[in-house]
Amino acid sequence: MKRVSSGDRIFYILNNAFMLLMIAVCIYPMLYVLFASFSDAGKLMQQSGAMLWPAGFSTEAYKAVLKNRMIWISYKNTFIQVFLGTAIAMVMTVMCAYILSRKNLKIKKLINIILVASMFFSGGMIPGYLAIKSYGMLNTVWAIVLPPAISAMNVIVMRTSFQALPASLEESASIDGASEMHILFNIILPLSKPVLAVIALFYGVAMWNSWFSAAIYLDKRDLFPLQLYLREVLINSSTDAMMTGSAGSAATDRVAVSETIKYATIIVSTLPILFAYPFLQKYFVKGVMVGAIKG
Amino acid sequence: MKTRSKGKHSPGVWLRELADEVREHKFIYIIAVPVLVYYLLFYIKPLYGLMIAFKDYSFVKGIVGSPWTDHYGFGHFMTFLQDPYFFRLIKNTLAISCLGLLFDFPSAIILALLINEVRSKHYKKIIQTATYLPHFISIMVLCSMIYTFTGRDGFVNDIIAMLGGERSPLLTRPELFRPIFIISGIWQGVGWNSIIYLSALSAIDPQLYEAASIDGASRVRQIFSVTLPGILPTVTIMFIMRTGSLLSVGYEKIILLYNDMTLETADVISSYVYRRGLLNADYSYSAAVGMFNSIINLMILWVTNYLCRRMSETSLW
């Protein structure tokens, strides 16, 4: 290690301290929600300012959330949408990227034009809605999983990584008489597992977080994904359904309980992402890097 | 795109070539079918449907059957220019995206520069893990956290009360909507958006730093004379992309956070399209507003790209 001048040392210390602050700012809101969700409803009401530990301890809120039927239904719907949506998107994206990684085909040029055009200009919200409506897809899962099946950005990332594979592999395979199908399934895909994982995660997380298409295309509550149900509970503040039969009946009690229920709902609905986070982070960063090469 | 001279490729020759290609690359053309169908259904059809922006669309008459509007079909566009909300929408949209450009955009660059100056690899990793985390929180959860934290009994109001201020639900105050929107956006995106700059940073030649420190440049000085110039091309590209969406603020967060009391500062073009189009079923008019929006976006993108190419040799195309 080289000698560090005193000016530089001050800079390093300040910088490290600032970074510590950044960590706190990023993590603390989530911790606050976690603490609040385990807090006793009454004590949480009196609580003011920062919280370093749950105020009192109670799992009532979690019991209320988990007893609720809608949370399970919407969880199930979200899982269906995530798996179905990601599977469809992966098949479509691989096909699109493979076509674009070929050389000088007429179809490649056509799809390339459409892809680039779609990045800069699209019909927009209303014509998109009317198109889906005209296909009779309202109130079906297809309205949620089909439209986002090809994301131009993801196709470009995948195509770039397909093209980065050594050309000699393909050449020798085609000299041996391998078909284009064979090359895709037995050479390109097995060698592209990392990028496939990255793109699948991109689609999966996007599906998990999506709520707007569900809000405009679905009005049957039995089809609601988790995020849309969260809107009812968290933003439109309808926790009544969960409070039936819970202990408090006085008005203030109900308000208090409703707060902890909200916090518990946030935790319950974020848990899968938090568990997957270390995994997600590693692959997502890789994906951003791959995308960055192409710019 | 360059137009091909027609003499070389007559339609007959082109078709024969196509037939040869299909025969030779059967698999490619087979898998192209679902891709084309997808684009036809979910891209071309809505583009075609954009025609309703020039018509008075009614569900019964359909896209083709509906009558054209006056002003040679530009009736809805003319109406929008005279819409009482026109200036408010443009002002809000520009204000929110310019504030984003001013604060949100540099924040990721600054964070990347500072993370780069952390010398312990371990600490660096912890910082990255922590700052990327908010990116994975869904927009719904983010907004509900904003609601609870800024509510009357929320954490932010606790701090305001502690400092001697008055408690109030902050999301009902028009003057606070933009700061809340921008700050929460920075919180969620700063770490994540820094990744691309960090990867650009790692590509800078370490010899440049050595040379600079032999010349007696301090770390702070090196940031400005080595690191920043090193990532400037990446910054330029990101800047162009950002300006291309200057007039399209993410409506998802807006429509979750705004309410009647904050409309005057919060309502942007896309949220207006959503309200008029989907809530009031005013399809033609809102399609026209949306189209107006994306055309202006394209124009801004083109102009910025042109300016950047002139000034810095770095550009999107």
Interface residues (C-beta under 8 A of the other chain):
Chain A: K2 S5 G7 D8 F11 Y12 N15 N16 F18 M19 M22 I23 V25 C26 I27 P29 M30 Y32 V33 M45 S48 G49 A50 M92 M95 C96 Y98 I99 R102 L105 K106 I107 K108 I111 I113 I114 S118 F120 F121 S122 G123 G124 M125 I126 P127 G128 Y129 L130 A131 Y135 L146 P147 A149 I150 S179 E180 M181 L184 V205 W208 N209 W211 F212 I216 Q227 L230 R231 L234 I235 E259 K262 Y263 I266 S269 T270 I273 L274 Y277 P278 L280 Q281 F284 V285 V288 M289 A292 G295
Chain B: M1 E17 L18 E21 H25 F27 I28 Y29 I31 A32 P34 V35 L36 Y38 Y39 L41 F42 Y43 I44 K45 P46 L47 Y48 G49 L50 I52 L111 L114 I115 E117 V118 R119 Y123 I126 I127 T129 A130 T131 Y132 L133 P134 F136 I137 S138 I139 M140 V141 C143 S144 M145 Y147 T148 F149 D153 F155 D158 I159 A161 M162 W187 G191 I195 I196 S199 A200 S213 S218 R219 V220 T234 I237 G244 Y251 E252 L256 S270 V273 Y274 G277 L278 Y283 S286 A287 G290 M291 N293 S294 L298 L301 L316
